[in-house]
Amino acid sequence: MAYNIRISDIEPESIVDGRGLRYSIFTQGCPHQCEGCHNPQTHDYNGGKLVDIDDLYSEICENPLLTGVTFSGGEPFLQATPLARLARMIHDKGLNVTTYTGFYYEKLLSLGKSDYLELLEQTDTLIDGPFVLERKDLELNFRGSSNQRIIDMNKTRQYGKIVLDELNN
Ligand code: SF4
C-alpha cells in the first residue's frame, strides 16, 4: 500500500532545522494562522504536491552524511499516519527524527488521537508551539519565538515528564 504525504517543499541538506545535517520535509496544510508566519505558502490544505514516502525514503538513503530527518510545515500532525510510518523507516536506518508542530505537546497528548501519539512515539526531538510574533527572538536555536520549546522526547518518555533539550536556549 502506498502512503502519500502532501508537501510544500524539501530541503535535502539543512543545518537550521535541528542538530547536524538534516533532510527537511515541509508538509502542506496548516490550521494555526500564526501572525508573521514565514511559510504562508504551506497553509492551503490543497496546495503543494503529493509524494510517496518510499520515494522520500530512497532520496534520504542516497545521502550518507545525514544526521536525521526533520518534519516541518505546515502542520506535520495533520499527516501523522504517513509521517509516523516514514519516521519508523528512518529510525530503522539509524537516523533521528525531529518534528515541528504548532500545537503544544500537552495539547497533542490531551487530544489522545492514536495517529498523533504514533508520530510522537517516533519523534526524538519535538519543537512545539505556535510562532508568536511578540515573542520573536532571532537568537533562539532552531525556532522563531521564545514560547516554543525544544523537547527531548526520549528523555521525556524515560522520565515521564517534559525534559527540554540542551539546545533549548
Ligand atoms: S504553525 Fe508554522 S506554518 Fe503554521 S501558521 Fe504557525 S508558523 Fe506558520
Backbone and ligand atoms as CSV (ligand in chain L), in Angstrom:
chain,resi,resn,atom,element,x,y,z
A,1,MET,N,N,0.843,-1.203,0.000
A,1,MET,CA,C,0.000,0.000,0.000
A,1,MET,C,C,0.876,1.250,0.000
A,2,ALA,N,N,0.555,2.173,-0.883
A,2,ALA,CA,C,1.359,3.410,-0.966
A,2,ALA,C,C,0.871,4.417,0.077
A,3,TYR,N,N,1.815,5.053,0.717
A,3,TYR,CA,C,1.495,6.121,1.659
A,3,TYR,C,C,2.010,7.432,1.088
A,4,ASN,N,N,1.090,8.383,0.898
A,4,ASN,CA,C,1.473,9.681,0.349
A,4,ASN,C,C,1.445,10.757,1.419
A,5,ILE,N,N,2.303,11.744,1.212
A,5,ILE,CA,C,2.293,12.936,2.059
A,5,ILE,C,C,2.171,14.149,1.144
A,6,ARG,N,N,1.327,15.090,1.540
A,6,ARG,CA,C,1.241,16.333,0.773
A,6,ARG,C,C,2.313,17.293,1.307
A,7,ILE,N,N,3.222,17.660,0.439
A,7,ILE,CA,C,4.333,18.513,0.882
A,7,ILE,C,C,4.347,19.839,0.133
A,8,SER,N,N,4.973,20.826,0.786
A,8,SER,CA,C,5.190,22.118,0.161
A,8,SER,C,C,6.566,22.165,-0.479
A,9,ASP,N,N,7.551,21.598,0.226
A,9,ASP,CA,C,8.936,21.723,-0.250
A,9,ASP,C,C,9.824,20.730,0.490
A,10,ILE,N,N,11.044,20.599,-0.033
A,10,ILE,CA,C,12.059,19.763,0.619
A,10,ILE,C,C,13.360,20.538,0.638
A,11,GLU,N,N,14.081,20.457,1.737
A,11,GLU,CA,C,15.448,20.977,1.787
A,11,GLU,C,C,16.334,19.763,2.082
A,12,PRO,N,N,17.060,19.265,1.078
A,12,PRO,CA,C,17.775,17.986,1.269
A,12,PRO,C,C,18.979,18.066,2.196
A,13,GLU,N,N,19.522,19.277,2.418
A,13,GLU,CA,C,20.666,19.413,3.332
A,13,GLU,C,C,20.492,20.684,4.147
A,14,SER,N,N,19.833,20.565,5.274
A,14,SER,CA,C,19.564,21.735,6.120
A,14,SER,C,C,20.385,21.675,7.408
A,15,ILE,N,N,20.869,22.846,7.846
A,15,ILE,CA,C,21.542,22.908,9.155
A,15,ILE,C,C,20.774,23.829,10.118
A,16,VAL,N,N,19.570,24.237,9.723
A,16,VAL,CA,C,18.807,25.163,10.568
A,16,VAL,C,C,17.532,24.537,11.142
A,17,ASP,N,N,17.293,23.267,10.883
A,17,ASP,CA,C,16.049,22.616,11.333
A,17,ASP,C,C,16.315,21.510,12.342
A,18,GLY,N,N,17.333,21.712,13.186
A,18,GLY,CA,C,17.690,20.702,14.179
A,18,GLY,C,C,19.178,20.363,14.078
A,19,ARG,N,N,19.596,19.465,14.979
A,19,ARG,CA,C,21.017,19.068,15.060
A,19,ARG,C,C,21.577,18.458,13.785
A,20,GLY,N,N,22.790,18.854,13.436
A,20,GLY,CA,C,23.506,18.181,12.359
A,20,GLY,C,C,22.961,18.506,10.982
A,21,LEU,N,N,23.270,17.636,10.058
A,21,LEU,CA,C,22.828,17.811,8.680
A,21,LEU,C,C,21.528,17.042,8.491
A,22,ARG,N,N,20.487,17.766,8.048
A,22,ARG,CA,C,19.167,17.149,8.055
A,22,ARG,C,C,18.456,17.269,6.701
A,23,TYR,N,N,17.680,16.263,6.411
A,23,TYR,CA,C,16.781,16.275,5.256
A,23,TYR,C,C,15.441,16.796,5.783
A,24,SER,N,N,15.065,17.988,5.358
A,24,SER,CA,C,13.854,18.613,5.904
A,24,SER,C,C,12.686,18.517,4.932
A,25,ILE,N,N,11.570,18.049,5.459
A,25,ILE,CA,C,10.342,17.925,4.667
A,25,ILE,C,C,9.326,18.933,5.206
A,26,PHE,N,N,8.903,19.860,4.352
A,26,PHE,CA,C,7.918,20.867,4.757
A,26,PHE,C,C,6.545,20.399,4.291
A,27,THR,N,N,5.728,19.978,5.246
A,27,THR,CA,C,4.416,19.448,4.887
A,27,THR,C,C,3.466,20.592,4.519
A,28,GLN,N,N,2.448,20.236,3.747
A,28,GLN,CA,C,1.480,21.228,3.269
A,28,GLN,C,C,0.206,21.165,4.109
A,29,GLY,N,N,-0.308,22.353,4.478
A,29,GLY,CA,C,-1.546,22.419,5.245
A,29,GLY,C,C,-1.273,22.824,6.676
A,30,CYS,N,N,-1.886,23.939,7.102
A,30,CYS,CA,C,-1.682,24.375,8.494
A,30,CYS,C,C,-2.913,25.104,9.004
A,31,PRO,N,N,-3.411,24.742,10.200
A,31,PRO,CA,C,-4.609,25.381,10.742
A,31,PRO,C,C,-4.296,26.547,11.691
A,32,HIS,N,N,-3.016,26.823,11.968
A,32,HIS,CA,C,-2.697,27.683,13.119
A,32,HIS,C,C,-2.779,29.184,12.872
A,33,GLN,N,N,-2.574,29.619,11.635
A,33,GLN,CA,C,-2.731,31.052,11.298
A,33,GLN,C,C,-1.890,31.974,12.189
A,34,CYS,N,N,-0.655,31.637,12.460
A,34,CYS,CA,C,0.204,32.486,13.300
A,34,CYS,C,C,0.502,33.801,12.581
A,35,GLU,N,N,0.325,34.909,13.295
A,35,GLU,CA,C,0.665,36.207,12.719
A,35,GLU,C,C,2.176,36.266,12.479
A,36,GLY,N,N,2.580,36.697,11.275
A,36,GLY,CA,C,4.008,36.802,10.976
A,36,GLY,C,C,4.625,35.489,10.516
A,37,CYS,N,N,3.810,34.494,10.197
A,37,CYS,CA,C,4.309,33.189,9.717
A,37,CYS,C,C,5.240,33.371,8.524
A,38,HIS,N,N,6.358,32.631,8.539
A,38,HIS,CA,C,7.323,32.724,7.444
A,38,HIS,C,C,7.015,31.766,6.302
A,39,ASN,N,N,6.064,30.870,6.495
A,39,ASN,CA,C,5.756,29.876,5.459
A,39,ASN,C,C,4.274,29.881,5.071
A,40,PRO,N,N,3.726,31.066,4.714
A,40,PRO,CA,C,2.283,31.125,4.412
A,40,PRO,C,C,1.882,30.238,3.233
A,41,GLN,N,N,2.841,29.937,2.364
A,41,GLN,CA,C,2.530,29.078,1.203
A,41,GLN,C,C,2.190,27.653,1.626
A,42,THR,N,N,2.457,27.305,2.889
A,42,THR,CA,C,2.166,25.952,3.366
A,42,THR,C,C,0.755,25.820,3.952
A,43,HIS,N,N,-0.012,26.916,4.023
A,43,HIS,CA,C,-1.283,26.871,4.752
A,43,HIS,C,C,-2.392,26.120,4.019
A,44,ASP,N,N,-2.482,26.309,2.707
A,44,ASP,CA,C,-3.576,25.740,1.904
A,44,ASP,C,C,-3.525,24.200,1.930
A,45,TYR,N,N,-4.612,23.601,2.403
A,45,TYR,CA,C,-4.651,22.135,2.504
A,45,TYR,C,C,-4.554,21.440,1.141
A,46,ASN,N,N,-4.915,22.176,0.093
A,46,ASN,CA,C,-4.898,21.567,-1.247
A,46,ASN,C,C,-3.693,22.001,-2.080
A,47,GLY,N,N,-2.800,22.778,-1.485
A,47,GLY,CA,C,-1.625,23.234,-2.226
A,47,GLY,C,C,-0.536,22.174,-2.250
A,48,GLY,N,N,0.645,22.581,-2.714
A,48,GLY,CA,C,1.789,21.673,-2.731
A,48,GLY,C,C,1.581,20.499,-3.656
A,49,LYS,N,N,2.190,19.372,-3.319
A,49,LYS,CA,C,2.051,18.174,-4.167
A,49,LYS,C,C,2.132,16.923,-3.302
A,50,LEU,N,N,1.564,15.844,-3.832
A,50,LEU,CA,C,1.595,14.560,-3.128
A,50,LEU,C,C,2.855,13.798,-3.512
A,51,VAL,N,N,3.526,13.250,-2.510
A,51,VAL,CA,C,4.695,12.414,-2.794
A,51,VAL,C,C,4.562,11.108,-1.998
A,52,ASP,N,N,5.107,10.056,-2.552
A,52,ASP,CA,C,5.092,8.735,-1.922
A,52,ASP,C,C,6.226,8.679,-0.893
A,53,ILE,N,N,5.949,8.181,0.297
A,53,ILE,CA,C,7.008,8.158,1.326
A,53,ILE,C,C,8.171,7.242,0.913
A,54,ASP,N,N,7.910,6.249,0.074
A,54,ASP,CA,C,9.008,5.395,-0.387
A,54,ASP,C,C,9.994,6.190,-1.248
A,55,ASP,N,N,9.478,7.141,-2.030
A,55,ASP,CA,C,10.363,7.980,-2.848
A,55,ASP,C,C,11.184,8.913,-1.959
A,56,LEU,N,N,10.541,9.469,-0.927
A,56,LEU,CA,C,11.289,10.317,0.013
A,56,LEU,C,C,12.384,9.501,0.698
A,57,TYR,N,N,12.024,8.311,1.122
A,57,TYR,CA,C,12.992,7.450,1.824
A,57,TYR,C,C,14.182,7.105,0.920
A,58,SER,N,N,13.911,6.814,-0.342
A,58,SER,CA,C,15.001,6.499,-1.281
A,58,SER,C,C,15.969,7.671,-1.384
A,59,GLU,N,N,15.406,8.879,-1.459
A,59,GLU,CA,C,16.271,10.052,-1.577
A,59,GLU,C,C,17.085,10.261,-0.293
A,60,ILE,N,N,16.465,10.025,0.846
A,60,ILE,CA,C,17.168,10.140,2.136
A,60,ILE,C,C,18.337,9.151,2.184
A,61,CYS,N,N,18.116,7.954,1.692
A,61,CYS,CA,C,19.148,6.904,1.739
A,61,CYS,C,C,20.334,7.212,0.829
A,62,GLU,N,N,20.127,8.106,-0.133
A,62,GLU,CA,C,21.219,8.428,-1.064
A,62,GLU,C,C,22.286,9.298,-0.426
A,63,ASN,N,N,21.998,9.917,0.714
A,63,ASN,CA,C,22.973,10.839,1.327
A,63,ASN,C,C,23.542,10.245,2.619
A,64,PRO,N,N,24.762,9.737,2.585
A,64,PRO,CA,C,25.347,9.103,3.771
A,64,PRO,C,C,25.762,10.104,4.849
A,65,LEU,N,N,25.708,11.392,4.538
A,65,LEU,CA,C,26.164,12.407,5.507
A,65,LEU,C,C,25.059,12.879,6.441
A,66,LEU,N,N,23.830,12.455,6.202
A,66,LEU,CA,C,22.704,12.970,7.006
A,66,LEU,C,C,22.761,12.489,8.454
A,67,THR,N,N,22.414,13.397,9.382
A,67,THR,CA,C,22.239,13.071,10.797
A,67,THR,C,C,20.818,12.578,11.052
A,68,GLY,N,N,19.890,13.179,10.324
A,68,GLY,CA,C,18.498,12.836,10.569
A,68,GLY,C,C,17.564,13.541,9.602
A,69,VAL,N,N,16.287,13.408,9.898
A,69,VAL,CA,C,15.236,13.965,9.046
A,69,VAL,C,C,14.336,14.846,9.914
A,70,THR,N,N,13.924,15.985,9.354
A,70,THR,CA,C,13.041,16.912,10.064
A,70,THR,C,C,11.716,17.029,9.329
A,71,PHE,N,N,10.631,16.932,10.112
A,71,PHE,CA,C,9.291,17.194,9.585
A,71,PHE,C,C,8.899,18.596,10.051
A,72,SER,N,N,8.701,19.495,9.096
A,72,SER,CA,C,8.309,20.855,9.433
A,72,SER,C,C,7.056,21.181,8.622
A,73,GLY,N,N,6.660,22.448,8.642
A,73,GLY,CA,C,5.429,22.700,7.904
A,73,GLY,C,C,5.256,24.145,7.526
A,74,GLY,N,N,3.902,24.344,7.441
A,74,GLY,CA,C,2.740,23.500,7.668
A,74,GLY,C,C,2.673,22.861,9.066
A,75,GLU,N,N,1.671,22.017,9.222
A,75,GLU,CA,C,1.483,21.305,10.476
A,75,GLU,C,C,1.652,19.806,10.225
A,76,PRO,N,N,2.804,19.244,10.592
A,76,PRO,CA,C,3.045,17.820,10.334
A,76,PRO,C,C,2.007,16.893,10.950
A,77,PHE,N,N,1.424,17.246,12.091
A,77,PHE,CA,C,0.492,16.312,12.743
A,77,PHE,C,C,-0.812,16.113,11.956
A,78,LEU,N,N,-1.068,16.988,10.978
A,78,LEU,CA,C,-2.233,16.756,10.108
A,78,LEU,C,C,-2.037,15.507,9.262
A,79,GLN,N,N,-0.783,15.085,9.098
A,79,GLN,CA,C,-0.481,13.901,8.283
A,79,GLN,C,C,0.340,12.909,9.116
A,80,ALA,N,N,-0.121,12.720,10.344
A,80,ALA,CA,C,0.660,11.955,11.320
A,80,ALA,C,C,0.864,10.492,10.920
A,81,THR,N,N,-0.149,9.884,10.302
A,81,THR,CA,C,-0.032,8.446,9.982
A,81,THR,C,C,1.093,8.155,8.990
A,82,PRO,N,N,1.107,8.797,7.797
A,82,PRO,CA,C,2.220,8.508,6.880
A,82,PRO,C,C,3.566,9.004,7.420
A,83,LEU,N,N,3.566,10.090,8.164
A,83,LEU,CA,C,4.843,10.578,8.709
A,83,LEU,C,C,5.397,9.614,9.763
A,84,ALA,N,N,4.521,9.051,10.585
A,84,ALA,CA,C,4.985,8.081,11.589
A,84,ALA,C,C,5.568,6.852,10.900
A,85,ARG,N,N,4.939,6.469,9.806
A,85,ARG,CA,C,5.448,5.315,9.062
A,85,ARG,C,C,6.828,5.619,8.475
A,86,LEU,N,N,6.969,6.796,7.872
A,86,LEU,CA,C,8.272,7.202,7.321
A,86,LEU,C,C,9.308,7.306,8.441
A,87,ALA,N,N,8.900,7.853,9.577
A,87,ALA,CA,C,9.824,8.003,10.718
A,87,ALA,C,C,10.348,6.644,11.182
A,88,ARG,N,N,9.477,5.635,11.159
A,88,ARG,CA,C,9.910,4.294,11.562
A,88,ARG,C,C,10.985,3.776,10.602
A,89,MET,N,N,10.815,4.009,9.322
A,89,MET,CA,C,11.810,3.599,8.323
A,89,MET,C,C,13.122,4.351,8.562
A,90,ILE,N,N,13.018,5.625,8.893
A,90,ILE,CA,C,14.209,6.452,9.137
A,90,ILE,C,C,14.955,5.949,10.375
A,91,HIS,N,N,14.210,5.603,11.412
A,91,HIS,CA,C,14.841,5.056,12.624
A,91,HIS,C,C,15.529,3.724,12.341
A,92,ASP,N,N,14.889,2.892,11.543
A,92,ASP,CA,C,15.491,1.596,11.206
A,92,ASP,C,C,16.816,1.778,10.483
A,93,LYS,N,N,16.981,2.906,9.835
A,93,LYS,CA,C,18.228,3.214,9.133
A,93,LYS,C,C,19.261,3.846,10.068
A,94,GLY,N,N,18.873,4.138,11.305
A,94,GLY,CA,C,19.815,4.693,12.278
A,94,GLY,C,C,19.867,6.207,12.309
A,95,LEU,N,N,18.918,6.857,11.640
A,95,LEU,CA,C,18.852,8.320,11.672
A,95,LEU,C,C,17.809,8.765,12.698
A,96,ASN,N,N,17.925,10.009,13.155
A,96,ASN,CA,C,16.937,10.503,14.129
A,96,ASN,C,C,15.892,11.387,13.459
A,97,VAL,N,N,14.832,11.676,14.218
A,97,VAL,CA,C,13.670,12.398,13.670
A,97,VAL,C,C,13.333,13.598,14.562
A,98,THR,N,N,13.299,14.766,13.939
A,98,THR,CA,C,12.844,15.982,14.609
A,98,THR,C,C,11.513,16.393,13.987
A,99,THR,N,N,10.532,16.700,14.833
A,99,THR,CA,C,9.218,17.112,14.330
A,99,THR,C,C,8.853,18.475,14.896
A,100,TYR,N,N,8.495,19.376,14.018
A,100,TYR,CA,C,7.941,20.676,14.430
A,100,TYR,C,C,6.424,20.562,14.509
A,101,THR,N,N,5.836,21.348,15.405
A,101,THR,CA,C,4.376,21.426,15.447
A,101,THR,C,C,3.936,22.773,16.013
A,102,GLY,N,N,2.817,23.272,15.498
A,102,GLY,CA,C,2.239,24.496,16.041
A,102,GLY,C,C,1.373,24.230,17.265
A,103,PHE,N,N,1.148,22.955,17.585
A,103,PHE,CA,C,0.453,22.587,18.825
A,103,PHE,C,C,1.474,22.509,19.955
A,104,TYR,N,N,1.030,22.714,21.179
A,104,TYR,CA,C,1.879,22.391,22.326
A,104,TYR,C,C,1.787,20.891,22.591
A,105,TYR,N,N,2.888,20.361,23.102
A,105,TYR,CA,C,2.970,18.932,23.393
A,105,TYR,C,C,1.794,18.465,24.260
A,106,GLU,N,N,1.477,19.235,25.300
A,106,GLU,CA,C,0.395,18.866,26.213
A,106,GLU,C,C,-0.939,18.736,25.468
A,107,LYS,N,N,-1.147,19.631,24.488
A,107,LYS,CA,C,-2.381,19.605,23.698
A,107,LYS,C,C,-2.432,18.333,22.851
A,108,LEU,N,N,-1.303,17.998,22.215
A,108,LEU,CA,C,-1.264,16.780,21.396
A,108,LEU,C,C,-1.594,15.559,22.247
A,109,LEU,N,N,-1.038,15.519,23.451
A,109,LEU,CA,C,-1.310,14.396,24.351
A,109,LEU,C,C,-2.777,14.364,24.747
A,110,SER,N,N,-3.318,15.549,25.096
A,110,SER,CA,C,-4.692,15.585,25.626
A,110,SER,C,C,-5.714,15.208,24.558
A,111,LEU,N,N,-5.399,15.454,23.283
A,111,LEU,CA,C,-6.326,15.077,22.220
A,111,LEU,C,C,-6.428,13.557,22.105
A,112,GLY,N,N,-5.347,12.871,22.487
A,112,GLY,CA,C,-5.383,11.410,22.587
A,112,GLY,C,C,-5.606,10.687,21.274
A,113,LYS,N,N,-5.357,11.335,20.152
A,113,LYS,CA,C,-5.576,10.687,18.852
A,113,LYS,C,C,-4.456,9.683,18.596
A,114,SER,N,N,-4.818,8.504,18.151
A,114,SER,CA,C,-3.814,7.442,18.033
A,114,SER,C,C,-2.725,7.796,17.026
A,115,ASP,N,N,-3.094,8.481,15.929
A,115,ASP,CA,C,-2.061,8.827,14.942
A,115,ASP,C,C,-1.118,9.894,15.489
A,116,TYR,N,N,-1.636,10.828,16.304
A,116,TYR,CA,C,-0.767,11.842,16.930
A,116,TYR,C,C,0.231,11.153,17.871
A,117,LEU,N,N,-0.302,10.213,18.654
A,117,LEU,CA,C,0.552,9.517,19.621
A,117,LEU,C,C,1.623,8.686,18.911
A,118,GLU,N,N,1.236,8.139,17.774
A,118,GLU,CA,C,2.177,7.331,16.995
A,118,GLU,C,C,3.331,8.195,16.471
A,119,LEU,N,N,3.021,9.386,15.979
A,119,LEU,CA,C,4.089,10.269,15.483
A,119,LEU,C,C,4.949,10.771,16.644
A,120,LEU,N,N,4.314,11.080,17.775
A,120,LEU,CA,C,5.103,11.478,18.957
A,120,LEU,C,C,6.067,10.364,19.352
A,121,GLU,N,N,5.583,9.139,19.297
A,121,GLU,CA,C,6.395,7.976,19.665
A,121,GLU,C,C,7.610,7.832,18.759
A,122,GLN,N,N,7.459,8.269,17.517
A,122,GLN,CA,C,8.543,8.143,16.527
A,122,GLN,C,C,9.369,9.424,16.407
A,123,THR,N,N,9.203,10.328,17.364
A,123,THR,CA,C,9.917,11.614,17.329
A,123,THR,C,C,10.983,11.655,18.422
A,124,ASP,N,N,12.223,11.989,18.043
A,124,ASP,CA,C,13.308,12.127,19.022
A,124,ASP,C,C,13.339,13.537,19.604
A,125,THR,N,N,13.098,14.511,18.747
A,125,THR,CA,C,13.100,15.908,19.194
A,125,THR,C,C,11.828,16.569,18.690
A,126,LEU,N,N,11.072,17.159,19.617
A,126,LEU,CA,C,9.832,17.852,19.246
A,126,LEU,C,C,10.039,19.342,19.476
A,127,ILE,N,N,9.783,20.144,18.449
A,127,ILE,CA,C,9.850,21.607,18.613
A,127,ILE,C,C,8.413,22.093,18.521
A,128,ASP,N,N,7.865,22.534,19.668
A,128,ASP,CA,C,6.415,22.720,19.742
A,128,ASP,C,C,5.980,24.168,19.931
A,129,GLY,N,N,4.715,24.391,19.705
A,129,GLY,CA,C,4.089,25.692,19.945
A,129,GLY,C,C,4.004,26.541,18.687
A,130,PRO,N,N,3.003,27.444,18.659
A,130,PRO,CA,C,2.849,28.335,17.516
A,130,PRO,C,C,3.935,29.420,17.516
A,131,PHE,N,N,4.137,30.047,16.367
A,131,PHE,CA,C,5.020,31.213,16.308
A,131,PHE,C,C,4.256,32.413,16.853
A,132,VAL,N,N,4.826,33.082,17.868
A,132,VAL,CA,C,4.184,34.255,18.468
A,132,VAL,C,C,5.056,35.477,18.173
A,133,LEU,N,N,4.513,36.359,17.338
A,133,LEU,CA,C,5.287,37.499,16.832
A,133,LEU,C,C,5.877,38.349,17.961
A,134,GLU,N,N,5.082,38.584,19.025
A,134,GLU,CA,C,5.553,39.425,20.140
A,134,GLU,C,C,6.734,38.779,20.864
A,135,ARG,N,N,6.905,37.497,20.693
A,135,ARG,CA,C,7.996,36.791,21.379
A,135,ARG,C,C,9.066,36.314,20.398
A,136,LYS,N,N,9.088,36.934,19.234
A,136,LYS,CA,C,10.094,36.599,18.218
A,136,LYS,C,C,11.493,36.898,18.759
A,137,ASP,N,N,12.437,35.981,18.527
A,137,ASP,CA,C,13.799,36.147,19.021
A,137,ASP,C,C,14.748,35.448,18.045
A,138,LEU,N,N,15.593,36.231,17.395
A,138,LEU,CA,C,16.482,35.678,16.365
A,138,LEU,C,C,17.646,34.901,16.953
A,139,GLU,N,N,17.831,34.992,18.279
A,139,GLU,CA,C,18.960,34.298,18.924
A,139,GLU,C,C,18.631,32.846,19.288
A,140,LEU,N,N,17.389,32.459,19.149
A,140,LEU,CA,C,16.988,31.115,19.590
A,140,LEU,C,C,17.475,30.042,18.627
A,141,ASN,N,N,17.890,28.900,19.167
A,141,ASN,CA,C,18.240,27.762,18.320
A,141,ASN,C,C,16.983,27.152,17.707
A,142,PHE,N,N,16.977,27.033,16.396
A,142,PHE,CA,C,16.008,26.214,15.648
A,142,PHE,C,C,14.542,26.606,15.824
A,143,ARG,N,N,14.253,27.799,16.354
A,143,ARG,CA,C,12.848,28.193,16.480
A,143,ARG,C,C,12.746,29.703,16.453
A,144,GLY,N,N,11.537,30.209,16.238
A,144,GLY,CA,C,11.356,31.620,15.961
A,144,GLY,C,C,10.935,32.470,17.134
A,145,SER,N,N,10.223,31.879,18.119
A,145,SER,CA,C,9.743,32.688,19.238
A,145,SER,C,C,9.943,31.926,20.549
A,146,SER,N,N,10.076,32.714,21.634
A,146,SER,CA,C,10.556,32.139,22.900
A,146,SER,C,C,9.531,31.258,23.616
A,147,ASN,N,N,8.263,31.272,23.161
A,147,ASN,CA,C,7.283,30.328,23.731
A,147,ASN,C,C,7.508,28.907,23.223
A,148,GLN,N,N,8.214,28.770,22.116
A,148,GLN,CA,C,8.426,27.446,21.523
A,148,GLN,C,C,9.534,26.719,22.271
A,149,ARG,N,N,9.406,25.400,22.368
A,149,ARG,CA,C,10.367,24.600,23.148
A,149,ARG,C,C,10.999,23.518,22.286
A,150,ILE,N,N,12.246,23.193,22.641
A,150,ILE,CA,C,12.890,22.028,22.023
A,150,ILE,C,C,12.836,20.920,23.073
A,151,ILE,N,N,12.020,19.916,22.826
A,151,ILE,CA,C,11.783,18.862,23.822
A,151,ILE,C,C,12.539,17.590,23.438
A,152,ASP,N,N,13.308,17.078,24.385
A,152,ASP,CA,C,13.997,15.800,24.206
A,152,ASP,C,C,12.976,14.689,24.476
A,153,MET,N,N,12.450,14.100,23.427
A,153,MET,CA,C,11.347,13.147,23.589
A,153,MET,C,C,11.799,11.815,24.181
A,154,ASN,N,N,13.028,11.428,23.935
A,154,ASN,CA,C,13.497,10.159,24.504
A,154,ASN,C,C,13.588,10.268,26.026
A,155,LYS,N,N,14.144,11.400,26.516
A,155,LYS,CA,C,14.213,11.604,27.972
A,155,LYS,C,C,12.833,11.865,28.553
A,156,THR,N,N,11.985,12.541,27.799
A,156,THR,CA,C,10.613,12.796,28.259
A,156,THR,C,C,9.869,11.476,28.474
A,157,ARG,N,N,10.066,10.539,27.558
A,157,ARG,CA,C,9.438,9.221,27.717
A,157,ARG,C,C,10.058,8.479,28.911
A,158,GLN,N,N,11.386,8.603,29.037
A,158,GLN,CA,C,12.102,7.885,30.098
A,158,GLN,C,C,11.676,8.371,31.488
A,159,TYR,N,N,11.547,9.706,31.662
A,159,TYR,CA,C,11.265,10.262,32.990
A,159,TYR,C,C,9.783,10.543,33.235
A,160,GLY,N,N,8.962,10.423,32.187
A,160,GLY,CA,C,7.527,10.644,32.368
A,160,GLY,C,C,7.164,12.091,32.637
A,161,LYS,N,N,8.030,13.008,32.261
A,161,LYS,CA,C,7.737,14.455,32.348
A,161,LYS,C,C,8.561,15.157,31.274
A,162,ILE,N,N,8.145,16.378,30.921
A,162,ILE,CA,C,8.818,17.073,29.836
A,162,ILE,C,C,10.260,17.393,30.200
A,163,VAL,N,N,11.200,16.934,29.367
A,163,VAL,CA,C,12.617,17.256,29.546
A,163,VAL,C,C,13.047,18.041,28.309
A,164,LEU,N,N,13.513,19.269,28.547
A,164,LEU,CA,C,13.944,20.101,27.420
A,164,LEU,C,C,15.306,19.658,26.919
A,165,ASP,N,N,15.525,19.825,25.648
A,165,ASP,CA,C,16.811,19.505,25.021
A,165,ASP,C,C,17.845,20.535,25.490
A,166,GLU,N,N,19.102,20.106,25.542
A,166,GLU,CA,C,20.165,21.031,25.988
A,166,GLU,C,C,20.323,22.214,25.035
A,167,LEU,N,N,19.826,22.100,23.800
A,167,LEU,CA,C,19.912,23.218,22.858
A,167,LEU,C,C,18.768,24.221,23.048
A,168,ASN,N,N,17.854,23.950,23.997
A,168,ASN,CA,C,16.734,24.867,24.262
A,168,ASN,C,C,17.255,26.089,25.033
A,169,ASN,N,N,17.793,27.093,24.294
A,169,ASN,CA,C,18.379,28.279,24.942
A,169,ASN,C,C,17.313,29.316,25.271
L,1,SF4,S1,S,2.357,26.708,12.742
L,1,SF4,FE1,FE,4.109,27.314,11.447
L,1,SF4,S2,S,3.366,27.160,9.313
L,1,SF4,FE2,FE,1.572,27.167,10.662
L,1,SF4,S3,S,0.939,29.318,10.746
L,1,SF4,FE3,FE,2.269,28.935,12.520
L,1,SF4,S4,S,4.328,29.499,11.862
L,1,SF4,FE4,FE,3.063,29.266,10.006
